[in-house]
Amino acid sequence: MARYTGAVCRLCRREGQKLFLKGDRCYTDKCALEHRSYAPGMHGNARNKKLSEYGVQLREKQKARRYYGVSEKQFSHYFELAEKRQGQAGENLLAILESRMDNVAYRLGFAMSRAEARQLVRHGHFTVNGKKVDIPSYQVKTGDVIELKETSRSMDKFKGSLEANASRVVPKWLEFDQANKVAKVVAVPAREDIDLPIEEHLIVELYSK
């Protein structure tokens, strides 16, 4: 399945909640949900629509997929990996998604959205353990050291993002030296460190059918 390239505000309206796909705009009254809280399409504003059990599970999976900006094929692959790991499949799935390089760049405050972080990773602005990583889906591991490249540190883009995101809480599984633009993965992402309103048990139920 190709990556979605349409209007991302439609995705938030479809899920009925903010997915924070457009950075700053999502926090202003320009957010589409502030004006049209119903789903897009000619039947989006229909009243008394009740989802089936399958529909509820599907919407939860789509919401998680859209939060992290991954394709259907990628998401299914991540779930297969999660099932093979020890522990609960749902929590393992979220840990895998959190460990993506683009998500790490976003969590550290280098970008205003995950989509922007994905682009920055592709452009080769980051290194992991001293080696350039330009693959957004790259999985970081405990002990990895992530740095903003020396040639990128003076860019206004990063200075502005870090300043704007100064109040963003860096999750406990990451240590971040903002002055030197260096971070270290100190643990596997735990469920309590993931602040997204995802009910992962519904995703597990969907894939278990």
PASEVO-895928 format. One record per residue (C-alpha): y negated, x negated, z; residue in three letters. Coordinates in steps of 0.5 Angstrom, whole numbers, plus 500, padded with zeros to 3 digits. Each point is the difference from the previous one (the first is absolute). Last residue first. Layout:
BEGIN
<r><v>Y</v><u>X</u><w>Z</w><rest>ALA</rest></r>
...
! end
This chain:
BEGIN
<r><v>526</v><u>519</u><w>528</w><rest>LYS</rest></r>
<r><v>499</v><u>494</u><w>504</w><rest>SER</rest></r>
<r><v>494</v><u>498</u><w>496</w><rest>TYR</rest></r>
<r><v>496</v><u>506</u><w>502</w><rest>LEU</rest></r>
<r><v>502</v><u>499</u><w>508</w><rest>GLU</rest></r>
<r><v>498</v><u>493</u><w>500</w><rest>VAL</rest></r>
<r><v>493</v><u>502</u><w>497</w><rest>ILE</rest></r>
<r><v>500</v><u>506</u><w>505</w><rest>LEU</rest></r>
<r><v>501</v><u>494</u><w>506</w><rest>HIS</rest></r>
<r><v>494</v><u>496</u><w>497</w><rest>GLU</rest></r>
<r><v>495</v><u>505</u><w>503</w><rest>GLU</rest></r>
<r><v>494</v><u>497</u><w>498</w><rest>ILE</rest></r>
<r><v>493</v><u>500</u><w>503</w><rest>PRO</rest></r>
<r><v>498</v><u>493</u><w>499</w><rest>LEU</rest></r>
<r><v>499</v><u>495</u><w>506</w><rest>ASP</rest></r>
<r><v>505</v><u>495</u><w>499</w><rest>ILE</rest></r>
<r><v>501</v><u>496</u><w>506</w><rest>ASP</rest></r>
<r><v>504</v><u>505</u><w>504</w><rest>GLU</rest></r>
<r><v>505</v><u>499</u><w>495</w><rest>ARG</rest></r>
<r><v>501</v><u>493</u><w>500</w><rest>ALA</rest></r>
<r><v>498</v><u>495</u><w>495</w><rest>PRO</rest></r>
<r><v>505</v><u>494</u><w>500</w><rest>VAL</rest></r>
<r><v>496</v><u>494</u><w>504</w><rest>ALA</rest></r>
<r><v>495</v><u>495</u><w>501</w><rest>VAL</rest></r>
<r><v>498</v><u>500</u><w>492</w><rest>VAL</rest></r>
<r><v>494</v><u>495</u><w>500</w><rest>LYS</rest></r>
<r><v>493</v><u>501</u><w>498</w><rest>ALA</rest></r>
<r><v>495</v><u>495</u><w>497</w><rest>VAL</rest></r>
<r><v>493</v><u>502</u><w>498</w><rest>LYS</rest></r>
<r><v>497</v><u>494</u><w>504</w><rest>ASN</rest></r>
<r><v>495</v><u>504</u><w>504</w><rest>ALA</rest></r>
<r><v>504</v><u>506</u><w>499</w><rest>GLN</rest></r>
<r><v>506</v><u>497</u><w>504</w><rest>ASP</rest></r>
<r><v>505</v><u>505</u><w>500</w><rest>PHE</rest></r>
<r><v>507</v><u>501</u><w>503</w><rest>GLU</rest></r>
<r><v>504</v><u>506</u><w>497</w><rest>LEU</rest></r>
<r><v>506</v><u>504</u><w>503</w><rest>TRP</rest></r>
<r><v>495</v><u>503</u><w>505</w><rest>LYS</rest></r>
<r><v>496</v><u>504</u><w>495</w><rest>PRO</rest></r>
<r><v>493</v><u>497</u><w>498</w><rest>VAL</rest></r>
<r><v>495</v><u>506</u><w>502</w><rest>VAL</rest></r>
<r><v>495</v><u>501</u><w>496</w><rest>ARG</rest></r>
<r><v>493</v><u>500</u><w>503</w><rest>SER</rest></r>
<r><v>498</v><u>493</u><w>496</w><rest>ALA</rest></r>
<r><v>502</v><u>504</u><w>493</w><rest>ASN</rest></r>
<r><v>493</v><u>500</u><w>497</w><rest>ALA</rest></r>
<r><v>499</v><u>493</u><w>502</w><rest>GLU</rest></r>
<r><v>506</v><u>498</u><w>497</w><rest>LEU</rest></r>
<r><v>499</v><u>504</u><w>494</w><rest>SER</rest></r>
<r><v>493</v><u>497</u><w>499</w><rest>GLY</rest></r>
<r><v>502</v><u>493</u><w>501</w><rest>LYS</rest></r>
<r><v>506</v><u>501</u><w>495</w><rest>PHE</rest></r>
<r><v>496</v><u>503</u><w>495</w><rest>LYS</rest></r>
<r><v>494</v><u>495</u><w>501</w><rest>ASP</rest></r>
<r><v>505</v><u>494</u><w>498</w><rest>MET</rest></r>
<r><v>500</v><u>494</u><w>504</w><rest>SER</rest></r>
<r><v>507</v><u>500</u><w>502</w><rest>ARG</rest></r>
<r><v>503</v><u>501</u><w>493</w><rest>SER</rest></r>
<r><v>500</v><u>492</u><w>499</w><rest>THR</rest></r>
<r><v>504</v><u>499</u><w>506</w><rest>GLU</rest></r>
<r><v>505</v><u>505</u><w>499</w><rest>LYS</rest></r>
<r><v>501</v><u>505</u><w>505</w><rest>LEU</rest></r>
<r><v>505</v><u>499</u><w>504</w><rest>GLU</rest></r>
<r><v>507</v><u>503</u><w>503</w><rest>ILE</rest></r>
<r><v>505</v><u>496</u><w>504</w><rest>VAL</rest></r>
<r><v>507</v><u>502</u><w>500</w><rest>ASP</rest></r>
<r><v>503</v><u>500</u><w>507</w><rest>GLY</rest></r>
<r><v>504</v><u>507</u><w>500</w><rest>THR</rest></r>
<r><v>500</v><u>502</u><w>493</w><rest>LYS</rest></r>
<r><v>496</v><u>502</u><w>494</w><rest>VAL</rest></r>
<r><v>503</v><u>504</u><w>494</w><rest>GLN</rest></r>
<r><v>496</v><u>499</u><w>494</w><rest>TYR</rest></r>
<r><v>499</v><u>507</u><w>497</w><rest>SER</rest></r>
<r><v>493</v><u>498</u><w>498</w><rest>PRO</rest></r>
<r><v>502</v><u>494</u><w>496</w><rest>ILE</rest></r>
<r><v>495</v><u>495</u><w>499</w><rest>ASP</rest></r>
<r><v>502</v><u>495</u><w>505</w><rest>VAL</rest></r>
<r><v>497</v><u>493</u><w>500</w><rest>LYS</rest></r>
<r><v>504</v><u>495</u><w>504</w><rest>LYS</rest></r>
<r><v>497</v><u>497</u><w>507</w><rest>GLY</rest></r>
<r><v>505</v><u>504</u><w>505</w><rest>ASN</rest></r>
<r><v>498</v><u>506</u><w>496</w><rest>VAL</rest></r>
<r><v>494</v><u>500</u><w>496</w><rest>THR</rest></r>
<r><v>494</v><u>505</u><w>498</w><rest>PHE</rest></r>
<r><v>495</v><u>501</u><w>495</w><rest>HIS</rest></r>
<r><v>505</v><u>500</u><w>494</w><rest>GLY</rest></r>
<r><v>497</v><u>505</u><w>496</w><rest>HIS</rest></r>
<r><v>506</v><u>505</u><w>501</w><rest>ARG</rest></r>
<r><v>499</v><u>499</u><w>507</w><rest>VAL</rest></r>
<r><v>493</v><u>503</u><w>499</w><rest>LEU</rest></r>
<r><v>502</v><u>506</u><w>496</w><rest>GLN</rest></r>
<r><v>505</v><u>502</u><w>505</w><rest>ARG</rest></r>
<r><v>495</v><u>499</u><w>506</w><rest>ALA</rest></r>
<r><v>495</v><u>505</u><w>496</w><rest>GLU</rest></r>
<r><v>506</v><u>505</u><w>499</w><rest>ALA</rest></r>
<r><v>501</v><u>499</u><w>507</w><rest>ARG</rest></r>
<r><v>493</v><u>502</u><w>502</w><rest>SER</rest></r>
<r><v>494</v><u>497</u><w>503</w><rest>MET</rest></r>
<r><v>502</v><u>493</u><w>499</w><rest>ALA</rest></r>
<r><v>501</v><u>493</u><w>504</w><rest>PHE</rest></r>
<r><v>500</v><u>504</u><w>506</w><rest>GLY</rest></r>
<r><v>507</v><u>497</u><w>503</w><rest>LEU</rest></r>
<r><v>503</v><u>507</u><w>499</w><rest>ARG</rest></r>
<r><v>498</v><u>500</u><w>493</w><rest>TYR</rest></r>
<r><v>503</v><u>493</u><w>498</w><rest>ALA</rest></r>
<r><v>506</v><u>501</u><w>504</w><rest>VAL</rest></r>
<r><v>501</v><u>507</u><w>496</w><rest>ASN</rest></r>
<r><v>500</v><u>496</u><w>493</w><rest>ASP</rest></r>
<r><v>505</v><u>495</u><w>503</w><rest>MET</rest></r>
<r><v>505</v><u>505</u><w>501</w><rest>ARG</rest></r>
<r><v>502</v><u>500</u><w>508</w><rest>SER</rest></r>
<r><v>498</v><u>507</u><w>501</w><rest>GLU</rest></r>
<r><v>504</v><u>503</u><w>495</w><rest>LEU</rest></r>
<r><v>506</v><u>496</u><w>503</w><rest>ILE</rest></r>
<r><v>499</v><u>502</u><w>507</w><rest>ALA</rest></r>
<r><v>499</v><u>507</u><w>498</w><rest>LEU</rest></r>
<r><v>507</v><u>500</u><w>497</w><rest>LEU</rest></r>
<r><v>503</v><u>497</u><w>506</w><rest>ASN</rest></r>
<r><v>497</v><u>505</u><w>504</w><rest>GLU</rest></r>
<r><v>503</v><u>506</u><w>496</w><rest>GLY</rest></r>
<r><v>507</v><u>496</u><w>499</w><rest>ALA</rest></r>
<r><v>500</v><u>500</u><w>508</w><rest>GLN</rest></r>
<r><v>503</v><u>493</u><w>502</w><rest>GLY</rest></r>
<r><v>504</v><u>495</u><w>497</w><rest>GLN</rest></r>
<r><v>498</v><u>499</u><w>493</w><rest>ARG</rest></r>
<r><v>504</v><u>502</u><w>494</w><rest>LYS</rest></r>
<r><v>497</v><u>507</u><w>500</w><rest>GLU</rest></r>
<r><v>493</v><u>497</u><w>499</w><rest>ALA</rest></r>
<r><v>502</v><u>496</u><w>494</w><rest>LEU</rest></r>
<r><v>502</v><u>507</u><w>497</w><rest>GLU</rest></r>
<r><v>494</v><u>503</u><w>502</w><rest>PHE</rest></r>
<r><v>496</v><u>494</u><w>497</w><rest>TYR</rest></r>
<r><v>503</v><u>501</u><w>493</w><rest>HIS</rest></r>
<r><v>499</v><u>507</u><w>500</w><rest>SER</rest></r>
<r><v>492</v><u>499</u><w>502</w><rest>PHE</rest></r>
<r><v>500</v><u>495</u><w>494</w><rest>GLN</rest></r>
<r><v>503</v><u>505</u><w>495</w><rest>LYS</rest></r>
<r><v>495</v><u>505</u><w>502</w><rest>GLU</rest></r>
<r><v>494</v><u>495</u><w>499</w><rest>SER</rest></r>
<r><v>496</v><u>497</u><w>506</w><rest>VAL</rest></r>
<r><v>493</v><u>502</u><w>502</w><rest>GLY</rest></r>
<r><v>501</v><u>499</u><w>508</w><rest>TYR</rest></r>
<r><v>497</v><u>506</u><w>502</w><rest>TYR</rest></r>
<r><v>503</v><u>504</u><w>493</w><rest>ARG</rest></r>
<r><v>507</v><u>498</u><w>502</w><rest>ARG</rest></r>
<r><v>499</v><u>503</u><w>507</w><rest>ALA</rest></r>
<r><v>497</v><u>506</u><w>498</w><rest>LYS</rest></r>
<r><v>505</v><u>501</u><w>494</w><rest>GLN</rest></r>
<r><v>506</v><u>499</u><w>505</w><rest>LYS</rest></r>
<r><v>497</v><u>505</u><w>505</w><rest>GLU</rest></r>
<r><v>499</v><u>505</u><w>494</w><rest>ARG</rest></r>
<r><v>507</v><u>500</u><w>498</w><rest>LEU</rest></r>
<r><v>502</v><u>501</u><w>507</w><rest>GLN</rest></r>
<r><v>496</v><u>506</u><w>501</w><rest>VAL</rest></r>
<r><v>502</v><u>503</u><w>493</w><rest>GLY</rest></r>
<r><v>507</v><u>499</u><w>502</w><rest>TYR</rest></r>
<r><v>500</v><u>504</u><w>506</w><rest>GLU</rest></r>
<r><v>496</v><u>505</u><w>496</w><rest>SER</rest></r>
<r><v>492</v><u>500</u><w>499</w><rest>LEU</rest></r>
<r><v>496</v><u>507</u><w>502</w><rest>LYS</rest></r>
<r><v>495</v><u>502</u><w>496</w><rest>LYS</rest></r>
<r><v>496</v><u>505</u><w>503</w><rest>ASN</rest></r>
<r><v>494</v><u>500</u><w>496</w><rest>ARG</rest></r>
<r><v>499</v><u>497</u><w>493</w><rest>ALA</rest></r>
<r><v>494</v><u>494</u><w>499</w><rest>ASN</rest></r>
<r><v>505</v><u>495</u><w>497</w><rest>GLY</rest></r>
<r><v>502</v><u>505</u><w>495</w><rest>HIS</rest></r>
<r><v>496</v><u>498</u><w>494</w><rest>MET</rest></r>
<r><v>500</v><u>493</u><w>502</w><rest>GLY</rest></r>
<r><v>498</v><u>495</u><w>505</w><rest>PRO</rest></r>
<r><v>502</v><u>502</u><w>508</w><rest>ALA</rest></r>
<r><v>495</v><u>503</u><w>504</w><rest>TYR</rest></r>
<r><v>495</v><u>496</u><w>505</w><rest>SER</rest></r>
<r><v>495</v><u>501</u><w>495</w><rest>ARG</rest></r>
<r><v>493</v><u>498</u><w>502</w><rest>HIS</rest></r>
<r><v>501</v><u>495</u><w>506</w><rest>GLU</rest></r>
<r><v>507</v><u>498</u><w>497</w><rest>LEU</rest></r>
<r><v>497</v><u>497</u><w>494</w><rest>ALA</rest></r>
<r><v>497</v><u>495</u><w>504</w><rest>CYS</rest></r>
<r><v>492</v><u>499</u><w>499</w><rest>LYS</rest></r>
<r><v>499</v><u>503</u><w>507</w><rest>ASP</rest></r>
<r><v>501</v><u>492</u><w>502</w><rest>THR</rest></r>
<r><v>506</v><u>497</u><w>503</w><rest>TYR</rest></r>
<r><v>504</v><u>500</u><w>494</w><rest>CYS</rest></r>
<r><v>495</v><u>497</u><w>496</w><rest>ARG</rest></r>
<r><v>500</v><u>494</u><w>504</w><rest>ASP</rest></r>
<r><v>507</v><u>498</u><w>497</w><rest>GLY</rest></r>
<r><v>503</v><u>504</u><w>494</w><rest>LYS</rest></r>
<r><v>507</v><u>501</u><w>502</w><rest>LEU</rest></r>
<r><v>499</v><u>502</u><w>507</w><rest>PHE</rest></r>
<r><v>506</v><u>505</u><w>500</w><rest>LEU</rest></r>
<r><v>496</v><u>506</u><w>503</w><rest>LYS</rest></r>
<r><v>504</v><u>506</u><w>501</w><rest>GLN</rest></r>
<r><v>502</v><u>506</u><w>496</w><rest>GLY</rest></r>
<r><v>506</v><u>496</u><w>496</w><rest>GLU</rest></r>
<r><v>497</v><u>503</u><w>493</w><rest>ARG</rest></r>
<r><v>493</v><u>499</u><w>502</w><rest>ARG</rest></r>
<r><v>501</v><u>493</u><w>502</w><rest>CYS</rest></r>
<r><v>504</v><u>499</u><w>493</w><rest>LEU</rest></r>
<r><v>494</v><u>503</u><w>496</w><rest>ARG</rest></r>
<r><v>495</v><u>495</u><w>504</w><rest>CYS</rest></r>
<r><v>504</v><u>495</u><w>496</w><rest>VAL</rest></r>
<r><v>498</v><u>502</u><w>493</w><rest>ALA</rest></r>
<r><v>505</v><u>497</u><w>495</w><rest>GLY</rest></r>
<r><v>503</v><u>494</u><w>500</w><rest>THR</rest></r>
<r><v>507</v><u>501</u><w>503</w><rest>TYR</rest></r>
<r><v>505</v><u>494</u><w>499</w><rest>ARG</rest></r>
<r><v>505</v><u>501</u><w>495</w><rest>ALA</rest></r>
<r><v>507</v><u>503</u><w>502</w><rest>MET</rest></r>
! end
